[in-house]
Amino acid sequence: MLEKTIEQEIIKFYIREDPYGFLSNFCRALQTNYSEEEYFYKTNEHWYQSHKAKELKMKNWIQKAPTAYAAMMAGRNLKPEEIIDDWNNKKIEVMKEGLFLKFKQNNELKSALLKTGYALLIEDSPTDMFWGGKLKGSKNMLGKLLMEVREELRKNLEEEIKKAITFTN
C-alpha cells in the first residue's frame, strides 16, 4: 500500500513590496522595547542594526536612520571596535527579540504571520548565507526565527483564549 505524503507549504519572501514582504526586516512596522520606551524603531532592520552598535551616539543614529537600507549599511559598516562585545553570540537573540516585538505590537502583521499556518518560511536572499535560505548551504536563520516567533504567538493566543473561556464560565 502506498502512503500519501503531505508536502509542507513553502513561503518565500525577500522584497518588502511582495505578497509576503511583511516578513522582511525592511517592512515598515513601528516597534519598541518595553524597557526602552523612548526608543522606537521604524523597521526590524533598524532594531537589529542599532543593537549591534557599542556607542550610544551610533546606536541612536541607526535607530533614526531615514530608511531600513541606511540602517543596514550603517550597521554593516561599523568597525570591529564599534560593535558590542560578543556580537556573534548575541545576534540571533537580538533578531528574535526584534521579530517578536514587531509582530506582537502590530496586530495586522501578527495576524498575517499566523495566517502562514505551518508553512516553511524562507528568506529568498540572493546573497545572504546566514539569514537567507535561497543559496545552497545557507542557514535560513531569519526564516527559522520567524517560524519560532509564529509558534510563540500561536501559543500566546491559545492561552488568551483558554483564559477568556475560563473567565466566562
C-alpha positions in Angstrom: 0.0 0.0 0.0 1.4 3.4 -0.9 1.4 6.1 1.7 0.5 9.6 0.7 2.9 12.2 2.0 1.7 15.7 2.7 4.1 18.4 1.4 4.7 21.3 3.6 3.8 24.7 2.1 6.8 26.9 1.4 6.6 30.6 1.6 9.5 32.7 0.2 10.0 36.3 1.0 12.6 39.0 0.3 11.3 42.2 -1.2 9.1 44.4 1.0 6.5 45.0 -1.7 6.0 41.3 -2.5 2.9 39.4 -1.1 4.9 38.1 1.9 7.1 41.2 2.2 5.7 41.9 5.6 8.1 39.1 6.8 11.1 41.2 5.6 13.1 43.2 8.1 12.6 46.2 5.7 8.8 46.1 6.3 7.8 49.4 8.0 6.4 48.4 11.4 6.9 50.6 14.4 8.2 48.7 17.4 9.8 49.4 20.8 11.3 47.5 23.7 9.2 48.0 26.7 12.2 48.6 28.9 13.5 51.3 26.4 10.2 53.0 25.6 12.0 56.2 24.5 13.4 54.1 21.5 11.1 53.5 18.6 12.3 51.6 15.6 10.8 52.1 12.1 11.7 48.6 11.0 13.2 45.4 12.4 16.3 46.3 10.4 16.6 49.5 12.4 16.2 47.4 15.6 18.8 44.8 14.7 21.5 47.1 13.4 21.2 49.6 16.2 21.7 46.9 18.8 25.0 46.0 17.1 26.5 49.4 17.9 28.5 49.9 21.1 28.3 53.7 21.3 25.0 55.3 22.1 25.5 58.1 19.5 25.9 55.5 16.7 23.0 53.4 18.1 20.8 56.4 18.1 21.8 57.4 14.5 21.0 53.9 13.2 17.7 53.8 15.2 16.7 57.1 13.5 18.2 56.3 10.0 15.9 57.6 7.2 15.5 54.1 5.7 16.0 50.4 6.5 18.7 50.3 3.9 20.5 53.2 5.5 20.3 51.4 8.9 21.6 48.2 7.3 24.5 50.0 5.7 25.4 51.8 8.9 25.4 48.6 10.9 27.4 46.7 8.3 30.0 49.5 8.2 30.7 49.5 11.9 34.3 48.9 12.6 35.0 45.9 14.9 35.8 48.2 17.9 32.4 49.9 17.4 30.4 46.6 17.7 29.2 45.3 21.1 31.3 42.6 22.7 30.4 39.0 21.7 28.0 40.2 18.9 28.2 36.9 17.0 26.9 35.1 20.0 24.1 37.7 20.7 22.9 38.5 17.2 20.4 35.6 16.9 18.7 36.5 20.2 18.6 40.2 19.2 17.0 39.4 15.9 14.4 37.1 17.6 13.5 39.7 20.2 13.1 42.3 17.5 10.9 40.0 15.4 8.8 39.1 18.4 8.2 42.8 19.2 7.4 43.6 15.6 4.7 41.0 15.3 3.4 41.3 18.9 3.0 45.1 18.7 1.5 45.2 15.2 -1.8 43.3 15.1 -2.2 43.3 11.3 1.3 41.8 10.9 0.7 39.3 13.7 -2.5 38.1 12.0 -0.7 37.8 8.7 2.1 35.8 10.2 -0.3 33.5 12.0 -2.1 33.0 8.6 1.0 31.5 7.2 0.0 28.4 9.3 2.7 25.8 9.4 4.4 26.8 6.2 8.2 26.7 5.9 9.3 30.4 5.7 12.4 31.1 3.6 14.1 34.4 3.2 14.9 34.3 -0.5 18.0 36.4 -0.3 20.3 36.0 -3.4 23.4 36.7 -1.2 23.0 36.1 2.5 24.3 32.7 3.6 23.3 33.2 7.3 19.9 34.9 7.4 18.8 33.8 3.9 17.8 30.3 2.7 17.9 30.5 -1.1 21.5 29.6 -1.7 22.8 26.0 -1.4 24.2 25.6 2.1 22.6 28.7 3.5 21.1 28.6 7.0 17.8 30.5 6.6 18.1 31.8 10.2 15.6 34.6 9.5 13.0 32.1 8.3 13.7 29.8 11.3 13.3 32.7 13.8 10.1 33.8 12.1 8.7 30.3 12.5 9.7 30.3 16.2 8.1 33.6 16.7 4.9 32.4 14.9 4.8 29.4 17.2 5.2 31.6 20.4 2.5 34.0 19.2 0.2 31.0 18.4 0.7 29.6 21.9 0.1 33.0 23.5 -3.1 33.3 21.6 -4.2 29.9 22.7 -3.5 30.8 26.3 -5.5 34.0 26.0 -8.5 32.1 24.5 -8.3 29.5 27.4 -8.3 32.3 29.9 -11.2 34.0 28.3 -13.2 30.8 28.2 -12.3 30.1 31.9 -13.3 33.6 32.8 -16.7 33.4 31.2 -17.6 30.1 32.7 
